[in-house]
Each structure stands twice: as structure tokens, then as C-alpha cells.
């Protein structure tokens, strides 16, 4: 009985670490969001994250997290046509 209690206690203490490993923060979490305005110069070297709008209709807001040519990470919000057409 003592062994079963010890094993249960050990497994219970490891469970939070296992679940925490599955939780990934969203790219760009904690970064300020900059709104895009027509004519802005945007230096995008690599896109790290982009909102999927393939199942949306009409004009929808998109969040893009990217690195610039200096290696700095930015988060930008802009509008885009969704990829779904209901017509």
C-alpha cells in the first residue's frame, strides 16, 4: 500500500510539468500591436505567425508577427479579404 501511495504522489507531482510543456505561448505575446496604415514602410524579413483567414468572408482583421532585417520582432494588425466566398 505504501508503494502505491508513493507512486501516486510521484506521478501527481510530475503532471503539472507535463501539461505545462504542451502549452506554447502565441508568437508575439507581450509585443505591442502596431496598426498598419496605407503607405507605411514595412521591413519584413520573415513571417513568424499570421492569422488564418481562409475560412472567413469579407474584410477581416489579421495579426502578423514578423522579424525585420535587423532581427527585431514586431506585431502588426491590418485588414485583408477572407479566403471564403459565400455567393
N, CA, C and O atoms as a CHARMM CRD file, in Angstrom:
* protein
*
  348
    1    1 UNK  N      0.81800  -1.20000   0.00000 PROA 1      0.00000
    2    1 UNK  CA     0.00000   0.00000   0.00000 PROA 1      0.00000
    3    1 UNK  C      0.85600   1.25500   0.00000 PROA 1      0.00000
    4    1 UNK  O      0.52200   2.24600  -0.65000 PROA 1      0.00000
    5    2 UNK  N      1.98000   1.20600   0.74600 PROA 2      0.00000
    6    2 UNK  CA     2.84500   2.37400   0.80100 PROA 2      0.00000
    7    2 UNK  C      3.47000   2.65600  -0.55900 PROA 2      0.00000
    8    2 UNK  O      3.67400   3.81600  -0.91800 PROA 2      0.00000
    9    3 UNK  N      3.77700   1.60000  -1.32300 PROA 3      0.00000
   10    3 UNK  CA     4.37400   1.78300  -2.64800 PROA 3      0.00000
   11    3 UNK  C      3.36400   2.44700  -3.57900 PROA 3      0.00000
   12    3 UNK  O      3.71800   3.35800  -4.32800 PROA 3      0.00000
   13    4 UNK  N      2.12300   2.00400  -3.53900 PROA 4      0.00000
   14    4 UNK  CA     1.09300   2.59900  -4.39100 PROA 4      0.00000
   15    4 UNK  C      0.90600   4.07700  -4.05800 PROA 4      0.00000
   16    4 UNK  O      0.73800   4.89800  -4.95900 PROA 4      0.00000
   17    5 UNK  N      0.93400   4.41700  -2.79100 PROA 5      0.00000
   18    5 UNK  CA     0.79800   5.81200  -2.37700 PROA 5      0.00000
   19    5 UNK  C      1.98700   6.63300  -2.86100 PROA 5      0.00000
   20    5 UNK  O      1.81800   7.76100  -3.32300 PROA 5      0.00000
   21    6 UNK  N      3.18400   6.06900  -2.75800 PROA 6      0.00000
   22    6 UNK  CA     4.39100   6.77400  -3.19900 PROA 6      0.00000
   23    6 UNK  C      4.37300   6.99200  -4.71100 PROA 6      0.00000
   24    6 UNK  O      4.73300   8.07000  -5.18500 PROA 6      0.00000
   25    7 UNK  N      3.95500   5.97700  -5.47000 PROA 7      0.00000
   26    7 UNK  CA     3.88900   6.10000  -6.92900 PROA 7      0.00000
   27    7 UNK  C      2.85000   7.14700  -7.31800 PROA 7      0.00000
   28    7 UNK  O      3.09700   7.96400  -8.20500 PROA 7      0.00000
   29    8 UNK  N      1.70100   7.13000  -6.66800 PROA 8      0.00000
   30    8 UNK  CA     0.66100   8.11600  -6.94700 PROA 8      0.00000
   31    8 UNK  C      1.15500   9.53200  -6.65200 PROA 8      0.00000
   32    8 UNK  O      0.91100  10.45400  -7.43100 PROA 8      0.00000
   33    9 UNK  N      1.84100   9.69800  -5.54100 PROA 9      0.00000
   34    9 UNK  CA     2.37100  11.01700  -5.18600 PROA 9      0.00000
   35    9 UNK  C      3.40700  11.47800  -6.20400 PROA 9      0.00000
   36    9 UNK  O      3.42900  12.64800  -6.58500 PROA 9      0.00000
   37   10 UNK  N      4.26500  10.56200  -6.64400 PROA 10     0.00000
   38   10 UNK  CA     5.29000  10.91100  -7.62700 PROA 10     0.00000
   39   10 UNK  C      4.65500  11.32500  -8.95000 PROA 10     0.00000
   40   10 UNK  O      5.02800  12.35000  -9.52200 PROA 10     0.00000
   41   11 UNK  N      3.70300  10.54100  -9.44100 PROA 11     0.00000
   42   11 UNK  CA     3.04600  10.86300 -10.70600 PROA 11     0.00000
   43   11 UNK  C      2.24900  12.15900 -10.61400 PROA 11     0.00000
   44   11 UNK  O      2.21000  12.93300 -11.57100 PROA 11     0.00000
   45   12 UNK  N      1.62100  12.39800  -9.48300 PROA 12     0.00000
   46   12 UNK  CA     0.86400  13.63500  -9.29500 PROA 12     0.00000
   47   12 UNK  C      1.77700  14.85300  -9.31700 PROA 12     0.00000
   48   12 UNK  O      1.39100  15.91100  -9.81500 PROA 12     0.00000
   49   13 UNK  N      2.98200  14.71000  -8.77900 PROA 13     0.00000
   50   13 UNK  CA     3.90300  15.84800  -8.76200 PROA 13     0.00000
   51   13 UNK  C      4.46900  16.13600 -10.14700 PROA 13     0.00000
   52   13 UNK  O      4.87100  17.26800 -10.41600 PROA 13     0.00000
   53   14 UNK  N      4.51300  15.13900 -11.03500 PROA 14     0.00000
   54   14 UNK  CA     5.04000  15.33100 -12.38100 PROA 14     0.00000
   55   14 UNK  C      3.98800  15.84500 -13.35600 PROA 14     0.00000
   56   14 UNK  O      4.34700  16.42100 -14.38300 PROA 14     0.00000
   57   15 UNK  N      2.72400  15.65900 -13.07500 PROA 15     0.00000
   58   15 UNK  CA     1.65400  16.02300 -14.00400 PROA 15     0.00000
   59   15 UNK  C      1.66800  17.49800 -14.40800 PROA 15     0.00000
   60   15 UNK  O      1.53800  17.78400 -15.59800 PROA 15     0.00000
   61   16 UNK  N      1.81800  18.44600 -13.48500 PROA 16     0.00000
   62   16 UNK  CA     1.82900  19.85400 -13.92400 PROA 16     0.00000
   63   16 UNK  C      2.95500  20.16300 -14.91000 PROA 16     0.00000
   64   16 UNK  O      2.75900  20.95500 -15.83200 PROA 16     0.00000
   65   17 UNK  N      4.11300  19.56300 -14.73800 PROA 17     0.00000
   66   17 UNK  CA     5.22800  19.80600 -15.65700 PROA 17     0.00000
   67   17 UNK  C      4.92600  19.25100 -17.04200 PROA 17     0.00000
   68   17 UNK  O      5.29400  19.86200 -18.04500 PROA 17     0.00000
   69   18 UNK  N      4.26600  18.11200 -17.11100 PROA 18     0.00000
   70   18 UNK  CA     3.92200  17.51400 -18.40100 PROA 18     0.00000
   71   18 UNK  C      2.91400  18.38900 -19.13100 PROA 18     0.00000
   72   18 UNK  O      3.06500  18.64100 -20.32600 PROA 18     0.00000
   73   19 UNK  N      1.88700  18.85500 -18.42600 PROA 19     0.00000
   74   19 UNK  CA     0.88300  19.70700 -19.06200 PROA 19     0.00000
   75   19 UNK  C      1.46000  21.06200 -19.44700 PROA 19     0.00000
   76   19 UNK  O      1.08700  21.60900 -20.48500 PROA 19     0.00000
   77   20 UNK  N      2.34400  21.60900 -18.65100 PROA 20     0.00000
   78   20 UNK  CA     2.95400  22.90600 -18.95700 PROA 20     0.00000
   79   20 UNK  C      3.79900  22.83000 -20.21400 PROA 20     0.00000
   80   20 UNK  O      3.90600  23.81800 -20.94000 PROA 20     0.00000
   81   21 UNK  N      4.40100  21.68700 -20.48900 PROA 21     0.00000
   82   21 UNK  CA     5.22800  21.53600 -21.68500 PROA 21     0.00000
   83   21 UNK  C      4.38700  21.61800 -22.95200 PROA 21     0.00000
   84   21 UNK  O      4.89900  21.99400 -24.00600 PROA 21     0.00000
   85   22 UNK  N      3.09200  21.26800 -22.86500 PROA 22     0.00000
   86   22 UNK  CA     2.21400  21.31400 -24.03100 PROA 22     0.00000
   87   22 UNK  C      1.69800  22.72100 -24.33000 PROA 22     0.00000
   88   22 UNK  O      1.24700  22.98600 -25.44500 PROA 22     0.00000
   89   23 UNK  N      1.75600  23.61300 -23.36300 PROA 23     0.00000
   90   23 UNK  CA     1.23500  24.96300 -23.54900 PROA 23     0.00000
   91   23 UNK  C      2.32600  25.83700 -24.14400 PROA 23     0.00000
   92   23 UNK  O      3.36200  26.06800 -23.52200 PROA 23     0.00000
   93   24 UNK  N      2.08300  26.31800 -25.34900 PROA 24     0.00000
   94   24 UNK  CA     3.03200  27.18600 -26.04100 PROA 24     0.00000
   95   24 UNK  C      2.45500  28.59700 -26.08400 PROA 24     0.00000
   96   24 UNK  O      1.29200  28.77100 -26.44800 PROA 24     0.00000
   97   25 UNK  N      3.24700  29.60800 -25.72000 PROA 25     0.00000
   98   25 UNK  CA     2.72800  30.96900 -25.85100 PROA 25     0.00000
   99   25 UNK  C      2.57200  31.33500 -27.31700 PROA 25     0.00000
  100   25 UNK  O      3.33200  30.86200 -28.16300 PROA 25     0.00000
  101   26 UNK  N      1.59000  32.17500 -27.62000 PROA 26     0.00000
  102   26 UNK  CA     1.40100  32.61500 -29.00200 PROA 26     0.00000
  103   26 UNK  C      2.58800  33.46700 -29.42000 PROA 26     0.00000
  104   26 UNK  O      3.11900  34.23500 -28.61800 PROA 26     0.00000
  105   27 UNK  N      3.00600  33.33200 -30.67400 PROA 27     0.00000
  106   27 UNK  CA     4.08300  34.19800 -31.14600 PROA 27     0.00000
  107   27 UNK  C      3.67600  35.66200 -31.01600 PROA 27     0.00000
  108   27 UNK  O      2.55500  36.03800 -31.35800 PROA 27     0.00000
  109   28 UNK  N      4.58100  36.46500 -30.52800 PROA 28     0.00000
  110   28 UNK  CA     4.30300  37.88500 -30.37900 PROA 28     0.00000
  111   28 UNK  C      3.59700  38.25800 -29.09100 PROA 28     0.00000
  112   28 UNK  O      3.27000  39.42600 -28.88100 PROA 28     0.00000
  113   29 UNK  N      3.35500  37.27100 -28.21200 PROA 29     0.00000
  114   29 UNK  CA     2.69800  37.57200 -26.94000 PROA 29     0.00000
  115   29 UNK  C      3.55100  38.57800 -26.17400 PROA 29     0.00000
  116   29 UNK  O      4.75800  38.39100 -26.02400 PROA 29     0.00000
  117   30 UNK  N      2.92800  39.62400 -25.70000 PROA 30     0.00000
  118   30 UNK  CA     3.64500  40.64500 -24.95400 PROA 30     0.00000
  119   30 UNK  C      4.17000  41.79200 -25.80600 PROA 30     0.00000
  120   30 UNK  O      4.60400  42.81100 -25.26800 PROA 30     0.00000
  121   31 UNK  N      4.13600  41.64400 -27.11900 PROA 31     0.00000
  122   31 UNK  CA     4.57500  42.72500 -28.00300 PROA 31     0.00000
  123   31 UNK  C      3.43100  43.71100 -28.22500 PROA 31     0.00000
  124   31 UNK  O      2.27300  43.29700 -28.28500 PROA 31     0.00000
  125   32 UNK  N      3.72800  44.99900 -28.34600 PROA 32     0.00000
  126   32 UNK  CA     2.66500  45.94500 -28.69000 PROA 32     0.00000
  127   32 UNK  C      2.21600  45.72600 -30.13400 PROA 32     0.00000
  128   32 UNK  O      3.03000  45.40700 -31.00100 PROA 32     0.00000
  129   33 UNK  N      0.93100  45.89600 -30.38500 PROA 33     0.00000
  130   33 UNK  CA     0.38800  45.72200 -31.73200 PROA 33     0.00000
  131   33 UNK  C      0.36600  47.06400 -32.45000 PROA 33     0.00000
  132   33 UNK  O     -0.19800  48.03800 -31.95300 PROA 33     0.00000
  133   34 UNK  N      0.98600  47.10100 -33.62000 PROA 34     0.00000
  134   34 UNK  CA     1.01500  48.31200 -34.42800 PROA 34     0.00000
  135   34 UNK  C     -0.02300  48.16800 -35.54100 PROA 34     0.00000
  136   34 UNK  O     -0.07100  47.14000 -36.21600 PROA 34     0.00000
  137   35 UNK  N     -0.84700  49.19100 -35.73100 PROA 35     0.00000
  138   35 UNK  CA    -1.83600  49.18100 -36.80800 PROA 35     0.00000
  139   35 UNK  C     -1.19100  49.66200 -38.09600 PROA 35     0.00000
  140   35 UNK  O     -0.51200  50.68900 -38.11900 PROA 35     0.00000
  141   36 UNK  N     -1.41000  48.90600 -39.17200 PROA 36     0.00000
  142   36 UNK  CA    -0.87800  49.29600 -40.47900 PROA 36     0.00000
  143   36 UNK  C     -1.71400  50.43000 -41.05200 PROA 36     0.00000
  144   36 UNK  O     -2.94000  50.42900 -40.94900 PROA 36     0.00000
  145   37 UNK  N     -1.04000  51.38900 -41.65100 PROA 37     0.00000
  146   37 UNK  CA    -1.69400  52.48500 -42.36400 PROA 37     0.00000
  147   37 UNK  C     -1.15300  52.51700 -43.77700 PROA 37     0.00000
  148   37 UNK  O      0.02600  52.24400 -44.00100 PROA 37     0.00000
  149   38 UNK  N     -2.00300  52.84600 -44.72600 PROA 38     0.00000
  150   38 UNK  CA    -1.61700  52.88000 -46.13100 PROA 38     0.00000
  151   38 UNK  C     -0.35300  53.71800 -46.31500 PROA 38     0.00000
  152   38 UNK  O     -0.25500  54.84000 -45.82000 PROA 38     0.00000
  153   39 UNK  N      0.59800  53.15600 -47.02600 PROA 39     0.00000
  154   39 UNK  CA     1.84300  53.85300 -47.32100 PROA 39     0.00000
  155   39 UNK  C      2.95800  53.61000 -46.32200 PROA 39     0.00000
  156   39 UNK  O      4.07700  54.08000 -46.52900 PROA 39     0.00000
  157   40 UNK  N      2.68100  52.88200 -45.23600 PROA 40     0.00000
  158   40 UNK  CA     3.73500  52.60000 -44.25500 PROA 40     0.00000
  159   40 UNK  C      4.82000  51.75000 -44.88400 PROA 40     0.00000
  160   40 UNK  O      4.53100  50.84500 -45.66700 PROA 40     0.00000
  161   41 UNK  N      6.04800  52.03000 -44.55200 PROA 41     0.00000
  162   41 UNK  CA     7.16900  51.18900 -44.96600 PROA 41     0.00000
  163   41 UNK  C      7.28600  50.06500 -43.93500 PROA 41     0.00000
  164   41 UNK  O      7.46200  50.32100 -42.74400 PROA 41     0.00000
  165   42 UNK  N      7.18900  48.83900 -44.39700 PROA 42     0.00000
  166   42 UNK  CA     7.26100  47.68500 -43.50100 PROA 42     0.00000
  167   42 UNK  C      8.43000  46.81800 -43.94000 PROA 42     0.00000
  168   42 UNK  O      8.49800  46.39400 -45.09300 PROA 42     0.00000
  169   43 UNK  N      9.34300  46.55600 -43.02300 PROA 43     0.00000
  170   43 UNK  CA    10.54200  45.76100 -43.29200 PROA 43     0.00000
  171   43 UNK  C     10.30500  44.34400 -42.75800 PROA 43     0.00000
  172   43 UNK  O     10.54600  44.07100 -41.58200 PROA 43     0.00000
  173   44 UNK  N      9.83500  43.45100 -43.62400 PROA 44     0.00000
  174   44 UNK  CA     9.53800  42.07400 -43.21200 PROA 44     0.00000
  175   44 UNK  C     10.61200  41.15300 -43.76500 PROA 44     0.00000
  176   44 UNK  O     10.74000  40.98500 -44.97800 PROA 44     0.00000
  177   45 UNK  N     11.38000  40.56300 -42.86700 PROA 45     0.00000
  178   45 UNK  CA    12.39400  39.59100 -43.26400 PROA 45     0.00000
  179   45 UNK  C     11.79900  38.18000 -43.24100 PROA 45     0.00000
  180   45 UNK  O     11.99700  37.39300 -44.16600 PROA 45     0.00000
  181   46 UNK  N     11.05500  37.87400 -42.14600 PROA 46     0.00000
  182   46 UNK  CA    10.47700  36.53400 -42.00200 PROA 46     0.00000
  183   46 UNK  C      9.17500  36.63300 -41.20900 PROA 46     0.00000
  184   46 UNK  O      9.12100  37.28200 -40.16400 PROA 46     0.00000
  185   47 UNK  N      8.12800  35.98400 -41.71700 PROA 47     0.00000
  186   47 UNK  CA     6.84200  35.94800 -41.01600 PROA 47     0.00000
  187   47 UNK  C      6.87100  34.77900 -40.03900 PROA 47     0.00000
  188   47 UNK  O      7.12200  33.63900 -40.42900 PROA 47     0.00000
  189   48 UNK  N      6.61100  35.07200 -38.75700 PROA 48     0.00000
  190   48 UNK  CA     6.60200  34.04400 -37.71700 PROA 48     0.00000
  191   48 UNK  C      5.19600  33.50900 -37.46000 PROA 48     0.00000
  192   48 UNK  O      5.02400  32.33800 -37.12000 PROA 48     0.00000
  193   49 UNK  N      4.19900  34.36500 -37.62300 PROA 49     0.00000
  194   49 UNK  CA     2.80700  33.98300 -37.37500 PROA 49     0.00000
  195   49 UNK  C      1.90700  34.90900 -38.17700 PROA 49     0.00000
  196   49 UNK  O      2.21600  36.08500 -38.36900 PROA 49     0.00000
  197   50 UNK  N      0.79700  34.36800 -38.63800 PROA 50     0.00000
  198   50 UNK  CA    -0.18300  35.15500 -39.37800 PROA 50     0.00000
  199   50 UNK  C     -1.55300  34.53600 -39.13600 PROA 50     0.00000
  200   50 UNK  O     -1.70400  33.31700 -39.21200 PROA 50     0.00000
  201   51 UNK  N     -2.54000  35.35700 -38.85000 PROA 51     0.00000
  202   51 UNK  CA    -3.89900  34.87400 -38.63300 PROA 51     0.00000
  203   51 UNK  C     -4.40000  34.16400 -39.88700 PROA 51     0.00000
  204   51 UNK  O     -4.24600  34.67200 -40.99700 PROA 51     0.00000
  205   52 UNK  N     -5.00100  32.98400 -39.70400 PROA 52     0.00000
  206   52 UNK  CA    -5.57300  32.24100 -40.83100 PROA 52     0.00000
  207   52 UNK  C     -6.96500  32.79400 -41.12000 PROA 52     0.00000
  208   52 UNK  O     -7.85300  32.72700 -40.27000 PROA 52     0.00000
  209   53 UNK  N     -7.15200  33.33700 -42.31400 PROA 53     0.00000
  210   53 UNK  CA    -8.45400  33.89000 -42.70500 PROA 53     0.00000
  211   53 UNK  C     -9.06600  33.10200 -43.85700 PROA 53     0.00000
  212   53 UNK  O     -9.98100  33.59100 -44.52000 PROA 53     0.00000
  213   54 UNK  N     -8.57500  31.89600 -44.10400 PROA 54     0.00000
  214   54 UNK  CA    -9.05900  31.10300 -45.23400 PROA 54     0.00000
  215   54 UNK  C    -10.52900  30.71800 -45.09000 PROA 54     0.00000
  216   54 UNK  O    -11.20100  30.45800 -46.08800 PROA 54     0.00000
  217   55 UNK  N    -11.03400  30.68100 -43.85700 PROA 55     0.00000
  218   55 UNK  CA   -12.43600  30.30300 -43.64200 PROA 55     0.00000
  219   55 UNK  C    -13.32600  31.50500 -43.31900 PROA 55     0.00000
  220   55 UNK  O    -14.46400  31.32900 -42.88300 PROA 55     0.00000
  221   56 UNK  N    -12.82400  32.71200 -43.52500 PROA 56     0.00000
  222   56 UNK  CA   -13.57400  33.93700 -43.22500 PROA 56     0.00000
  223   56 UNK  C    -14.08200  34.58400 -44.50900 PROA 56     0.00000
  224   56 UNK  O    -13.48900  34.41900 -45.57600 PROA 56     0.00000
  225   57 UNK  N    -15.19000  35.32500 -44.39500 PROA 57     0.00000
  226   57 UNK  CA   -15.72600  36.06200 -45.54400 PROA 57     0.00000
  227   57 UNK  C    -15.62800  37.55400 -45.27000 PROA 57     0.00000
  228   57 UNK  O    -15.68500  37.99700 -44.12300 PROA 57     0.00000
  229   58 UNK  N    -15.48100  38.31700 -46.34000 PROA 58     0.00000
  230   58 UNK  CA   -15.40400  39.76400 -46.20300 PROA 58     0.00000
  231   58 UNK  C    -14.03800  40.22600 -45.73400 PROA 58     0.00000
  232   58 UNK  O    -13.06300  39.47500 -45.75300 PROA 58     0.00000
  233   59 UNK  N    -13.99300  41.47600 -45.31400 PROA 59     0.00000
  234   59 UNK  CA   -12.75400  42.07400 -44.82800 PROA 59     0.00000
  235   59 UNK  C    -12.62800  41.77000 -43.34300 PROA 59     0.00000
  236   59 UNK  O    -13.53500  42.05700 -42.56200 PROA 59     0.00000
  237   60 UNK  N    -11.49900  41.18900 -42.95900 PROA 60     0.00000
  238   60 UNK  CA   -11.29000  40.77400 -41.57300 PROA 60     0.00000
  239   60 UNK  C     -9.93100  41.26100 -41.07400 PROA 60     0.00000
  240   60 UNK  O     -9.00700  41.44200 -41.86700 PROA 60     0.00000
  241   61 UNK  N     -9.80800  41.47600 -39.75600 PROA 61     0.00000
  242   61 UNK  CA    -8.51500  41.87900 -39.21200 PROA 61     0.00000
  243   61 UNK  C     -7.55300  40.69400 -39.16700 PROA 61     0.00000
  244   61 UNK  O     -7.94800  39.56400 -38.88400 PROA 61     0.00000
  245   62 UNK  N     -6.29500  40.97500 -39.44900 PROA 62     0.00000
  246   62 UNK  CA    -5.23900  39.96300 -39.44700 PROA 62     0.00000
  247   62 UNK  C     -4.12700  40.45100 -38.52800 PROA 62     0.00000
  248   62 UNK  O     -3.78500  41.63400 -38.53200 PROA 62     0.00000
  249   63 UNK  N     -3.57000  39.54800 -37.75000 PROA 63     0.00000
  250   63 UNK  CA    -2.38600  39.84500 -36.94300 PROA 63     0.00000
  251   63 UNK  C     -1.21500  39.10600 -37.57100 PROA 63     0.00000
  252   63 UNK  O     -1.30300  37.91400 -37.86600 PROA 63     0.00000
  253   64 UNK  N     -0.11800  39.82600 -37.77200 PROA 64     0.00000
  254   64 UNK  CA     1.09700  39.21500 -38.31200 PROA 64     0.00000
  255   64 UNK  C      2.24600  39.53200 -37.35900 PROA 64     0.00000
  256   64 UNK  O      2.45600  40.68300 -36.97900 PROA 64     0.00000
  257   65 UNK  N      2.97700  38.49900 -36.98300 PROA 65     0.00000
  258   65 UNK  CA     4.18800  38.66000 -36.18400 PROA 65     0.00000
  259   65 UNK  C      5.34800  38.33800 -37.09900 PROA 65     0.00000
  260   65 UNK  O      5.35100  37.30400 -37.76700 PROA 65     0.00000
  261   66 UNK  N      6.33100  39.21900 -37.13400 PROA 66     0.00000
  262   66 UNK  CA     7.43500  39.05400 -38.07500 PROA 66     0.00000
  263   66 UNK  C      8.73200  39.60800 -37.50500 PROA 66     0.00000
  264   66 UNK  O      8.73300  40.38600 -36.55100 PROA 66     0.00000
  265   67 UNK  N      9.83300  39.18600 -38.11200 PROA 67     0.00000
  266   67 UNK  CA    11.12600  39.78000 -37.79200 PROA 67     0.00000
  267   67 UNK  C     11.53400  40.66400 -38.95100 PROA 67     0.00000
  268   67 UNK  O     11.24200  40.37000 -40.11000 PROA 67     0.00000
  269   68 UNK  N     12.21700  41.75700 -38.62300 PROA 68     0.00000
  270   68 UNK  CA    12.69500  42.65800 -39.66400 PROA 68     0.00000
  271   68 UNK  C     14.14400  42.32100 -40.01700 PROA 68     0.00000
  272   68 UNK  O     14.71100  41.37200 -39.47700 PROA 68     0.00000
  273   69 UNK  N     14.73300  43.08900 -40.91100 PROA 69     0.00000
  274   69 UNK  CA    16.09700  42.79500 -41.36600 PROA 69     0.00000
  275   69 UNK  C     17.13800  43.01400 -40.27300 PROA 69     0.00000
  276   69 UNK  O     18.28500  42.59200 -40.42400 PROA 69     0.00000
  277   70 UNK  N     16.75700  43.66800 -39.17400 PROA 70     0.00000
  278   70 UNK  CA    17.66200  43.86400 -38.03900 PROA 70     0.00000
  279   70 UNK  C     17.49400  42.76300 -36.98900 PROA 70     0.00000
  280   70 UNK  O     18.19600  42.75400 -35.97800 PROA 70     0.00000
  281   71 UNK  N     16.55400  41.82900 -37.23300 PROA 71     0.00000
  282   71 UNK  CA    16.32100  40.73200 -36.29800 PROA 71     0.00000
  283   71 UNK  C     15.33700  41.06100 -35.18700 PROA 71     0.00000
  284   71 UNK  O     15.12900  40.24400 -34.29000 PROA 71     0.00000
  285   72 UNK  N     14.72800  42.23800 -35.22900 PROA 72     0.00000
  286   72 UNK  CA    13.74900  42.61900 -34.21100 PROA 72     0.00000
  287   72 UNK  C     12.37400  42.05200 -34.56800 PROA 72     0.00000
  288   72 UNK  O     12.01700  41.95600 -35.74200 PROA 72     0.00000
  289   73 UNK  N     11.60900  41.67900 -33.54200 PROA 73     0.00000
  290   73 UNK  CA    10.28500  41.09900 -33.74000 PROA 73     0.00000
  291   73 UNK  C      9.21800  42.17700 -33.58100 PROA 73     0.00000
  292   73 UNK  O      9.28600  43.00300 -32.67200 PROA 73     0.00000
  293   74 UNK  N      8.23300  42.15800 -34.47700 PROA 74     0.00000
  294   74 UNK  CA     7.14400  43.13200 -34.48500 PROA 74     0.00000
  295   74 UNK  C      5.81000  42.40900 -34.62900 PROA 74     0.00000
  296   74 UNK  O      5.74300  41.28900 -35.13600 PROA 74     0.00000
  297   75 UNK  N      4.74000  43.08100 -34.16500 PROA 75     0.00000
  298   75 UNK  CA     3.38100  42.55800 -34.34400 PROA 75     0.00000
  299   75 UNK  C      2.54100  43.65600 -34.98100 PROA 75     0.00000
  300   75 UNK  O      2.46800  44.77400 -34.47100 PROA 75     0.00000
  301   76 UNK  N      1.90400  43.32100 -36.10800 PROA 76     0.00000
  302   76 UNK  CA     1.13600  44.31000 -36.85400 PROA 76     0.00000
  303   76 UNK  C     -0.27400  43.80700 -37.13000 PROA 76     0.00000
  304   76 UNK  O     -0.48900  42.62200 -37.38400 PROA 76     0.00000
  305   77 UNK  N     -1.23300  44.73600 -37.07500 PROA 77     0.00000
  306   77 UNK  CA    -2.62700  44.41800 -37.39600 PROA 77     0.00000
  307   77 UNK  C     -2.99300  45.16200 -38.68000 PROA 77     0.00000
  308   77 UNK  O     -2.68400  46.34200 -38.84300 PROA 77     0.00000
  309   78 UNK  N     -3.66300  44.43900 -39.59300 PROA 78     0.00000
  310   78 UNK  CA    -4.12100  45.04800 -40.84000 PROA 78     0.00000
  311   78 UNK  C     -5.38100  44.34100 -41.30000 PROA 78     0.00000
  312   78 UNK  O     -5.75700  43.31500 -40.73200 PROA 78     0.00000
  313   79 UNK  N     -6.03500  44.87100 -42.31600 PROA 79     0.00000
  314   79 UNK  CA    -7.26500  44.28200 -42.84900 PROA 79     0.00000
  315   79 UNK  C     -6.96800  43.53700 -44.14100 PROA 79     0.00000
  316   79 UNK  O     -6.11400  43.94200 -44.92900 PROA 79     0.00000
  317   80 UNK  N     -7.68800  42.44300 -44.34200 PROA 80     0.00000
  318   80 UNK  CA    -7.48700  41.61300 -45.53400 PROA 80     0.00000
  319   80 UNK  C     -8.80900  40.93300 -45.88900 PROA 80     0.00000
  320   80 UNK  O     -9.64000  40.68000 -45.01800 PROA 80     0.00000
  321   81 UNK  N     -8.99100  40.64200 -47.17400 PROA 81     0.00000
  322   81 UNK  CA   -10.15400  39.86600 -47.59600 PROA 81     0.00000
  323   81 UNK  C     -9.99300  38.43900 -47.11900 PROA 81     0.00000
  324   81 UNK  O     -8.93000  37.83800 -47.27200 PROA 81     0.00000
  325   82 UNK  N    -11.06500  37.89400 -46.53400 PROA 82     0.00000
  326   82 UNK  CA   -11.05800  36.49400 -46.14300 PROA 82     0.00000
  327   82 UNK  C    -11.02600  35.59900 -47.37000 PROA 82     0.00000
  328   82 UNK  O    -11.35000  36.03800 -48.47300 PROA 82     0.00000
  329   83 UNK  N    -10.64200  34.36000 -47.18300 PROA 83     0.00000
  330   83 UNK  CA   -10.48300  33.43600 -48.30100 PROA 83     0.00000
  331   83 UNK  C    -11.74300  32.69600 -48.70300 PROA 83     0.00000
  332   83 UNK  O    -11.73400  31.96100 -49.69100 PROA 83     0.00000
  333   84 UNK  N    -12.83400  32.87200 -47.95500 PROA 84     0.00000
  334   84 UNK  CA   -14.06700  32.14400 -48.25000 PROA 84     0.00000
  335   84 UNK  C    -15.05800  33.06400 -48.94100 PROA 84     0.00000
  336   84 UNK  O    -15.19400  34.23400 -48.58400 PROA 84     0.00000
  337   85 UNK  N    -15.73500  32.52900 -49.91600 PROA 85     0.00000
  338   85 UNK  CA   -16.74100  33.30200 -50.64800 PROA 85     0.00000
  339   85 UNK  C    -18.08300  32.60800 -50.52600 PROA 85     0.00000
  340   85 UNK  O    -18.22400  31.45200 -50.92700 PROA 85     0.00000
  341   86 UNK  N    -19.05800  33.29400 -49.98300 PROA 86     0.00000
  342   86 UNK  CA   -20.42600  32.76500 -49.89700 PROA 86     0.00000
  343   86 UNK  C    -21.29600  33.55800 -50.85900 PROA 86     0.00000
  344   86 UNK  O    -21.85800  34.59300 -50.50000 PROA 86     0.00000
  345   87 UNK  N    -21.40000  33.06400 -52.07700 PROA 87     0.00000
  346   87 UNK  CA   -22.18000  33.85600 -53.01000 PROA 87     0.00000
  347   87 UNK  C    -22.89300  33.09600 -54.00900 PROA 87     0.00000
  348   87 UNK  O    -23.58500  33.67400 -54.84700 PROA 87     0.00000
